[in-house]
Amino acid sequence: MELIPTKAWLVLTVAWAATISELSTGPYTATASARFISTDLDWLRISILPRDLALLNELLRKSAHLAEYGILAVLLYNFLKPAENPFWSPKAAHWALAYSGCYSMTDEFHQYFVPGRHASLSDCLIDTTGALLGLWVLSKAIAGVRRKPADPWDNL
């Protein structure tokens, strides 16, 4: 029996893809995130140079790309994985990575038409790397569950 039905994984995947698309719109520009970070730093009474703020903003934004697409790939994997296979499915992982990379390209194409945003092939590379990292973490988690040692307290 499936823990989470395939249709639920599809709904979660589509909802997350819509979230990524929303985050590619005007209100989420680099300028907006820099203003948000600056406000938070001011509130914490932390002062940094403008160039450091720009670097921090860039690092946080690229980290967000990695995380967004890592999550997307994991959701896609769980949707694509055969329900009868409780362990790792290389085929589902490959398709999840491919779909994540393709979605990244469509998202960058979308950003080309959004004022204040721009399309970037380097962001596609970062997104696809995030998808790959997400699947790698998932594969290690699944392998860890498979190798879980017996609890010594069970023998008492």
N, C-alpha and C positions, 0 to 999 in steps of 0.2 A: 504494500500500500504506500502510495506517495505521501510524504509529509506535507508538501505544498503542491496542489494540482498544477498541471502545465498551464492551464488558462490563467491562473493567478500569477505565474511567472511572466506570462505575456502582458498582463495588465501592468504589473510592476515595471517591466521593461519599457513599455510604451510611455508610461507616466514619467519614468526617468529620462527618456529621450526627449520628451516634451519639456522637462525641466532644463535640460542642457540647451535646448533651443531657446527657451525663455532667457537663460543667462547670456545668450548671445545678442540680446537686444540692447537698445540705447541706454537704458538706466544702469547697465552693468559695465560701462566703459572703464578704461584704466584711470581716467580722471576721477570718476565716481568712487572707485575703490581706494584711490590715493587719498581722497577727501575723507573717506570713512576711517582709514588707518590713522590719518593725521588727527582726526577728532578723538579717536580712542587714545592715542599717545598723549594728546593734550590733557585728556581726562585723567590719565595715569600720571600726569606731570613728568612725562618723559620727553626730552628734547633731542631731536636728531637733525643732522644736516639734510638739506633738500636732496642731495645726491644719494644719501643713505635711505631716505624715504622712497625715492624712485627705485632703488635696488630692492628694498623690502617689498614694495608693491609688485615688482616684476616677479620676485621669488614666490610670493603668495599666489599670484595669478597663475603662474606655470605649475605650481603645486596643485592648484585647483583643477587644472586641466588633467593632470595625472590621476587625481582622485575621481573626478567625474567619469572618466573613461575606464578606470579600473572597476568602478561600480557597474557601469554599463556592460562591460564584458562579462562580469560575474552573473549579472541578471540574464544576459543573453545565453550564457553557457547553461544555466539552470533551465531555461526555456527549451534549449535545443537538445539537451542530454536525454537519452532514452530513459523513460521512467523506470524500466526494469533494471537499469544499471546503477547501483548505489555508489559505485566508485568512479574513478577518473575515466572520462571519455575523450581521447585525443581528437576524434573527429568533431565532437561538439566544441572543443576548445579552439580548433582551427577555424571553424565557421564563426564562432563568437569573435575571434580576433579579426577576421576578415570583415564581418559586418560592422564591428566597431570602427575599423579604419575607414570603411566606406561612409559611415555616418559622420565621421570627423570631416571628411572632404565635403559632404553636403552642408555641414554646419559652417565650415569656412566659406563656402560659396555664398551661403545665406548672409554671412557677415559682410561680404563685399558690398551688399546693397543697404547696409544699415549705417546711417550717419553716425560718425564717431567711432566706427569699428573698421577693421580691415581684415582681408583674407591673408592667411599666412601658411605656407607649406611647412614651416618649422613647427607651427602649432599642431598640424596634422601628425607630424612625427612624434611630438610630445604626447598627443592624445593616444596614438597607437602604442607608444611605449607604456603609457598608463594602463591601457587595456592588457598588454602583455604582463605587466607587473601584477595586475589584479588576478589574472588567470594563474600566474606562478604562485602567488600567495594561496589561492584556492587549492591548487594542486598539492601544495605542501600541507595544508590543513586536512585535506582528504587523506593523504598518505599518513599523517599523524594519527588520525582516527582509526585507520586500518591497523596500525602498529601499536595501538594503545596496549600497554602491558596489563596483565591481569592484576586486579587489586589484591594485595596480600591479605587484607582484612576479610576477603571473601572465604578464605580457608579456615577461619576460626569457628 
